[in-house]
Amino acid sequence: MNDLYQLRFRALFDPGRAYVFPCDKSGRVDIDALSERARANYLYARTVVGREFWLPDVQLVSIH
């Protein structure tokens, strides 16, 4: 069974806001597999870590 992971960028000042992207166990995101909008959001979130978002967390996705 392949585990599914997600990289979550949580907002510093808005607890309900986050960007989430599929990734591997190490947190690597396949940028080429993202839609254009998701790619732009991912690059934005990476750019503003420490100003708008916390460092991202890698999370195992629970599948039921």
C-alpha positions as CSV (number, residue, x, y, z in Angstrom):
1,M,0.0,0.0,0.0
2,N,1.3,3.4,-0.9
3,D,0.9,6.0,1.8
4,L,-0.3,9.5,0.8
5,Y,1.2,12.6,2.2
6,Q,0.5,16.3,2.1
7,L,2.6,19.3,2.7
8,R,0.6,21.9,4.7
9,F,1.5,25.6,5.0
10,R,-0.5,27.0,7.9
11,A,-1.1,30.8,8.1
12,L,0.7,32.6,10.9
13,F,-2.2,35.0,11.6
14,D,-5.3,33.2,10.5
15,P,-5.6,29.8,12.1
16,G,-8.2,28.5,9.6
17,R,-6.1,29.3,6.5
18,A,-3.7,26.9,4.9
19,Y,-2.3,25.7,1.6
20,V,-2.1,22.0,1.2
21,F,-0.3,20.1,-1.6
22,P,0.3,16.4,-2.3
23,C,3.9,15.4,-1.6
24,D,6.1,12.4,-0.8
25,K,7.2,11.2,2.6
26,S,10.1,13.7,2.6
27,G,7.8,16.7,1.7
28,R,8.8,16.9,-1.9
29,V,6.1,18.3,-4.1
30,D,5.9,17.2,-7.8
31,I,5.4,20.8,-9.2
32,D,4.8,19.4,-12.7
33,A,1.8,17.4,-11.5
34,L,0.1,20.5,-10.0
35,S,-2.4,22.6,-11.9
36,E,-1.2,26.1,-12.9
37,R,-3.1,27.7,-10.0
38,A,-1.9,25.2,-7.5
39,R,1.7,25.7,-8.7
40,A,1.3,29.4,-8.3
41,N,-0.1,29.0,-4.8
42,Y,2.7,26.6,-3.9
43,L,5.4,28.9,-5.1
44,Y,3.7,31.8,-3.2
45,A,3.5,29.9,0.0
46,R,7.1,28.9,-0.1
47,T,8.1,32.5,-0.7
48,V,6.3,33.9,2.3
49,V,7.2,31.4,4.9
50,G,8.0,33.3,8.1
51,R,6.0,36.3,7.0
52,E,2.5,34.8,6.3
53,F,2.9,31.1,6.8
54,W,4.7,28.7,9.2
55,L,7.3,26.3,7.9
56,P,5.3,23.5,6.3
57,D,4.5,20.2,7.9
58,V,4.4,16.9,6.2
59,Q,1.3,14.9,7.2
60,L,0.1,11.4,6.4
61,V,-3.3,11.5,4.8
62,S,-5.8,9.3,6.5
63,I,-7.8,7.2,4.0
64,H,-11.0,5.5,5.1
